[in-house]
Every structure is written in C-alpha cells, then in structure tokens.
Amino acid sequence: MFSSFISRLYSHKMQKWNPESLINLELQNTTEDRFAVVVLNRRISVPVEVTTNLWQNAAIRCLVDGGANRWHQFLVNNNLSNSELKSPDFITGDFDSILEETMTYFKENSPESIKIVNTPDQNETDFTKSLRVLKSNLDRLNVRNVIVFQEFSGRLDQMMGNINTLYKCESILLENSRVFLLSSSSMTWLLKPGQHSIEIPRDLVENKRWCSLLPIGEKAIVTTDGLKWDLYNGSLQFGGMVSSSNSYAKEIIEITTDGYVVWSMGLFNFTDD
C-alpha cells in the first residue's frame, strides 16, 4: 500500500512556481499568467510601483470590505485618483468595515459596471466569500492566479483566517488555480501533496533571504533539494519540527511532500525583515 501511495505521489506532474514572474509583468507572456488582485483590510505596504502595475494589469480587481478603505487611502497617500487607475470591478463583504464615504467615492467615481456584492454569511471570512463571488468571472476569463494584498501583522486570528482560506481554495476555485498572499516582506502560498519546483531570484539567494515550510493543520513528510537546511523524509508538524528561518543554497528549490504545507518567502527586499 505504501509503495502504491509513493507511485501516485510521484506520478503527479511537477508543479512549477516562479514568484518573480508573477509580479514582474515584463516576464509574463502567456494567458496562463492572467491574474486577479484582491485587496484585504490591511494597510497596503507593497511598493507603489509594484502595487499599481499589478492593479493596472489584473484581469479582475476586487476590494474586500475594509479593503476598499485601504485602497482609497492608498490613492490619497500617493496623489492618485480613481480616474488615473482602473476602477475596481467588485466590492464585496458583509460591509461592517467599509466607510460610507468610501462606498460613495467608488460609486461616484467608477463606471456602472462595478459590482457591489453584499456577503452577510458569518460562517466564512470576507476573503473566502470574495473568492466565491469571483469564481464565475475567474472561470470565464480563464484566470488561474489570484494575488492578495495583505500583511502578516496585527491580529493573529485574521492572519490564520487568511491561511485557512488558502486551504479552502481547492474546493472553491478551479483545479490548478493558485492564490498568493503578498505583503511588504513576503509571498505565501499553499503547496499541495506532490512535487514542486520553485525558481528563486538570484538576489534572494545571494542575500540569504528567509523561507519556510509550515505544516499547518496536518503532519507532512517532506524532502527538499536546494535549501540551506534540506530535509530528507523530514516529518514536519506542530509540536515537532517545522522548517522556519530557512534559506537557500540554490536558485531552484525542489520539494516533495505527502501533505499540505504553507510555503512563505522573504521577497525582493521590500523591507529589511
């Protein structure tokens, strides 16, 4: 039975990841690179040029409840107007955080095509519900990548809620869809059971930036090649070992895992964290 499991694990197609090409628009050249952007209710601290380039080139733009306040404040702080940048396509949430003046601003300064969708269900976070709202449009436009502006700071429960949404995406979005949490200091996504190859920008390797493999919610047996501290059939689980504060030995990292693990990496020296 174990050998059968191993053969199934290795029969899966290698999943390739290139985080630099995801946010460096000059490297994007196929329809598979289409992406949506989602703004959550955290201060936008990603560099202005990166933020605006992603926003302008996204196939779908969504503000989630208080994320609309954050986007409005981003425009004000950087002397931008809604007419200079493309308008949001969606504003979603239970609307317990969005300010009345923010809603008025986008209604008055956006085309009639903007969709305002109230999602009052309290059994899921506004982030999770926003993906359910976007699903039909992601499918229609063949968008497989979703980039989420958020920050890993402040309330732990909200951070873990965002991680939980990564796990729920598999049951919400189409197969092979990918959701990335982008912050001022990191990019984070979920690795499913199978084989993965992650292309690491040279400057991150040279500057010994951090990376981690976190087995949130379940035990995972993991083998890696290319990390400073590689694993060979390492058993990762909370209460045991986790691979935090790791770094790189190579520009291509290969990971095989029999369980779900969260990959997080310091990104492009946005900050000195």
C-alpha positions as CSV (number, residue, x, y, z in Angstrom):
1,M,0.0,0.0,0.0
2,F,2.8,2.4,0.9
3,S,4.6,1.8,-2.4
4,S,1.3,2.4,-4.3
5,F,1.0,5.7,-2.5
6,I,4.5,6.7,-3.4
7,S,4.0,5.9,-7.1
8,R,0.8,8.0,-7.1
9,L,2.7,10.9,-5.4
10,Y,5.5,10.8,-8.0
11,S,3.1,10.4,-10.9
12,H,1.7,13.8,-10.3
13,K,3.0,16.5,-12.7
14,M,5.8,18.6,-11.2
15,Q,4.2,21.9,-10.1
16,K,6.5,24.8,-11.2
17,W,6.5,28.1,-9.4
18,N,8.2,31.4,-10.4
19,P,7.2,34.1,-7.9
20,E,9.3,36.8,-9.7
21,S,7.4,36.3,-13.0
22,L,4.1,36.6,-11.1
23,I,4.8,40.2,-10.0
24,N,7.3,41.2,-12.7
25,L,5.0,42.0,-15.6
26,E,7.8,42.1,-18.1
27,L,8.2,38.3,-17.6
28,Q,4.6,37.5,-18.2
29,N,3.8,36.4,-21.7
30,T,1.0,33.7,-21.7
31,T,-2.7,33.5,-20.9
32,E,-1.7,31.3,-18.0
33,D,-0.2,34.4,-16.4
34,R,-3.5,36.2,-16.2
35,F,-4.3,37.1,-12.6
36,A,-6.8,38.8,-10.4
37,V,-6.0,41.1,-7.5
38,V,-7.8,41.2,-4.2
39,V,-7.3,43.9,-1.5
40,L,-8.0,42.9,2.1
41,N,-8.4,45.2,5.1
42,R,-4.8,45.9,5.9
43,R,-2.5,48.8,5.1
44,I,-1.0,48.5,1.6
45,S,2.7,48.5,2.2
46,V,4.0,46.9,-1.1
47,P,5.9,49.4,-3.1
48,V,3.7,51.8,-5.1
49,E,5.1,50.8,-8.5
50,V,4.6,47.1,-7.8
51,T,1.1,47.8,-6.5
52,T,-0.1,50.0,-9.3
53,N,1.4,47.7,-12.0
54,L,-0.4,44.7,-10.6
55,W,-3.6,46.6,-10.3
56,Q,-3.5,48.0,-13.8
57,N,-2.7,44.7,-15.4
58,A,-5.0,42.5,-13.5
59,A,-7.9,40.8,-15.3
60,I,-10.2,41.3,-12.3
61,R,-9.8,43.8,-9.4
62,C,-11.7,43.2,-6.1
63,L,-11.8,45.3,-2.9
64,V,-13.0,43.3,0.1
65,D,-15.0,45.3,2.7
66,G,-12.5,47.4,4.6
67,G,-10.0,46.8,1.8
68,A,-11.9,49.4,-0.1
69,N,-10.9,52.0,2.6
70,R,-7.3,50.8,2.3
71,W,-7.4,51.2,-1.5
72,H,-9.0,54.6,-1.2
73,Q,-6.3,55.6,1.3
74,F,-3.6,54.3,-1.0
75,L,-4.9,56.5,-3.8
76,V,-4.9,59.5,-1.5
77,N,-1.5,58.9,0.0
78,N,0.1,58.6,-3.4
79,N,-1.8,61.5,-5.0
80,L,-3.6,59.2,-7.4
81,S,-7.3,59.3,-8.4
82,N,-9.7,56.6,-9.3
83,S,-9.6,58.1,-12.9
84,E,-5.8,57.6,-13.2
85,L,-6.0,53.9,-12.3
86,K,-8.6,51.4,-13.4
87,S,-11.7,51.1,-11.3
88,P,-12.4,48.1,-9.1
89,D,-14.6,45.5,-10.7
90,F,-16.0,44.3,-7.4
91,I,-16.5,45.5,-3.8
92,T,-17.6,42.6,-1.6
93,G,-18.1,41.7,2.0
94,D,-20.5,42.0,4.9
95,F,-19.8,45.7,4.9
96,D,-19.2,46.1,8.6
97,S,-15.9,47.8,7.9
98,I,-16.2,49.9,4.8
99,L,-16.8,53.6,5.5
100,E,-19.9,55.2,4.0
101,E,-17.7,57.9,2.3
102,T,-15.6,55.2,0.8
103,M,-18.6,53.4,-0.7
104,T,-19.9,56.8,-2.0
105,Y,-16.5,57.6,-3.5
106,F,-16.3,54.5,-5.6
107,K,-20.0,54.6,-6.6
108,E,-19.5,58.2,-7.9
109,N,-16.1,57.7,-9.4
110,S,-16.4,54.2,-11.0
111,P,-18.3,53.1,-14.1
112,E,-21.7,51.5,-13.8
113,S,-20.1,48.1,-14.4
114,I,-18.7,48.0,-10.8
115,K,-20.4,45.2,-8.9
116,I,-21.2,45.7,-5.2
117,V,-21.9,42.3,-3.6
118,N,-23.1,42.0,0.0
119,T,-22.0,38.7,1.5
120,P,-23.5,38.6,5.0
121,D,-22.8,35.0,5.8
122,Q,-20.8,34.9,9.1
123,N,-19.6,31.3,8.7
124,E,-16.8,32.3,6.4
125,T,-14.4,35.3,6.2
126,D,-15.0,38.1,3.8
127,F,-11.8,36.9,2.0
128,T,-13.2,33.4,1.5
129,K,-16.6,34.8,0.4
130,S,-14.9,37.1,-2.1
131,L,-13.4,34.1,-3.9
132,R,-16.8,32.5,-4.2
133,V,-18.1,35.8,-5.7
134,L,-15.3,36.0,-8.2
135,K,-15.3,32.3,-9.2
136,S,-17.6,32.6,-12.2
137,N,-15.6,35.5,-13.6
138,L,-12.3,33.8,-13.0
139,D,-13.6,30.8,-14.9
140,R,-15.0,32.9,-17.7
141,L,-11.7,34.8,-18.2
142,N,-9.5,31.7,-17.6
143,V,-7.8,33.4,-14.7
144,R,-5.9,30.9,-12.6
145,N,-3.7,33.2,-10.4
146,V,-5.1,35.4,-7.6
147,I,-2.7,37.9,-5.9
148,V,-4.0,39.1,-2.5
149,F,-2.7,42.3,-0.9
150,Q,-2.5,41.7,2.9
151,E,0.0,42.0,5.8
152,F,1.2,39.4,8.3
153,S,1.0,41.8,11.2
154,G,-1.6,42.8,13.8
155,R,-4.3,40.3,14.7
156,L,-3.2,36.6,14.8
157,D,-6.8,35.4,14.2
158,Q,-7.0,37.4,10.9
159,M,-3.6,36.0,9.8
160,M,-4.7,32.5,10.4
161,G,-8.1,33.2,8.8
162,N,-6.2,34.1,5.6
163,I,-4.1,30.9,5.8
164,N,-7.3,28.9,6.3
165,T,-8.7,30.5,3.1
166,L,-5.6,29.1,1.2
167,Y,-6.7,25.7,2.3
168,K,-10.3,26.2,1.3
169,C,-9.4,27.5,-2.2
170,E,-9.1,24.0,-3.6
171,S,-12.9,23.4,-3.0
172,I,-13.8,26.9,-4.3
173,L,-11.7,27.6,-7.4
174,L,-10.9,25.5,-10.5
175,E,-8.2,22.9,-10.4
176,N,-4.7,24.4,-10.9
177,S,-5.8,27.8,-9.5
178,R,-3.2,29.5,-7.3
179,V,-3.8,32.0,-4.6
180,F,-0.8,34.1,-3.3
181,L,-0.7,36.3,-0.2
182,L,1.5,39.3,-1.0
183,S,2.8,41.6,1.8
184,S,5.5,44.2,2.2
185,S,8.0,41.5,3.2
186,S,6.8,38.2,1.9
187,M,4.9,36.0,-0.5
188,T,3.0,33.0,0.8
189,W,1.1,30.1,-0.8
190,L,0.0,26.6,-0.3
191,L,1.9,23.5,-1.6
192,K,-0.4,20.5,-2.2
193,P,0.8,16.9,-1.9
194,G,3.2,16.1,-4.7
195,Q,6.3,17.5,-6.3
196,H,7.1,21.2,-6.6
197,S,9.9,23.3,-8.2
198,I,10.3,26.9,-7.1
199,E,12.6,29.3,-9.0
200,I,14.3,31.6,-6.6
201,P,15.6,35.1,-7.8
202,R,19.3,35.2,-7.6
203,D,19.4,38.3,-5.3
204,L,17.4,36.4,-2.7
205,V,19.8,33.5,-2.8
206,E,22.9,35.8,-2.6
207,N,21.4,37.9,0.2
208,K,20.4,34.7,2.1
209,R,16.8,35.8,2.4
210,W,14.5,33.6,4.6
211,C,12.0,31.0,3.6
212,S,9.9,28.5,5.5
213,L,7.8,25.3,5.2
214,L,4.9,25.2,7.7
215,P,2.7,22.1,8.1
216,I,-0.4,23.9,9.3
217,G,-3.2,21.6,10.3
218,E,-1.5,18.2,9.5
219,K,1.7,16.3,9.5
220,A,3.7,16.2,6.3
221,I,6.7,14.1,5.2
222,V,8.9,16.4,3.2
223,T,12.1,16.0,1.1
224,T,13.8,19.1,-0.3
225,D,16.8,19.9,-2.5
226,G,18.3,23.4,-2.7
227,L,17.6,24.8,0.8
228,K,20.4,25.7,3.2
229,W,19.0,23.1,5.6
230,D,17.5,20.4,3.4
231,L,15.1,17.8,4.6
232,Y,15.1,14.1,3.7
233,N,11.8,12.4,4.5
234,G,11.6,15.0,7.3
235,S,8.5,14.8,9.5
236,L,7.0,18.3,9.8
237,Q,4.3,19.0,12.3
238,F,3.4,21.5,15.0
239,G,4.6,20.1,18.3
240,G,7.5,18.6,16.4
241,M,9.7,20.1,13.8
242,V,8.9,22.9,11.4
243,S,11.2,24.4,8.8
244,S,11.2,28.1,9.8
245,S,14.0,30.6,9.2
246,N,15.5,28.5,6.4
247,S,17.4,29.9,3.4
248,Y,18.7,29.0,0.0
249,A,21.7,27.0,-1.4
250,K,20.4,27.0,-5.0
251,E,18.2,29.1,-7.3
252,I,15.9,26.1,-7.9
253,I,14.3,24.5,-4.9
254,E,12.6,21.1,-5.3
255,I,10.1,19.9,-2.7
256,T,8.2,16.7,-2.4
257,T,5.5,16.5,0.2
258,D,2.8,14.0,1.1
259,G,0.7,16.6,2.9
260,Y,-0.3,20.2,2.6
261,V,2.4,22.7,3.6
262,V,2.5,26.5,3.6
263,W,5.5,28.0,1.7
264,S,6.5,31.5,2.7
265,M,9.5,33.5,1.5
266,G,11.0,36.9,2.0
267,L,10.5,38.7,-1.2
268,F,12.6,41.2,-3.3
269,N,13.9,43.1,-0.3
270,F,10.7,45.1,0.0
271,T,11.7,45.6,3.7
272,D,14.7,44.5,5.8
273,D,12.7,41.9,7.7
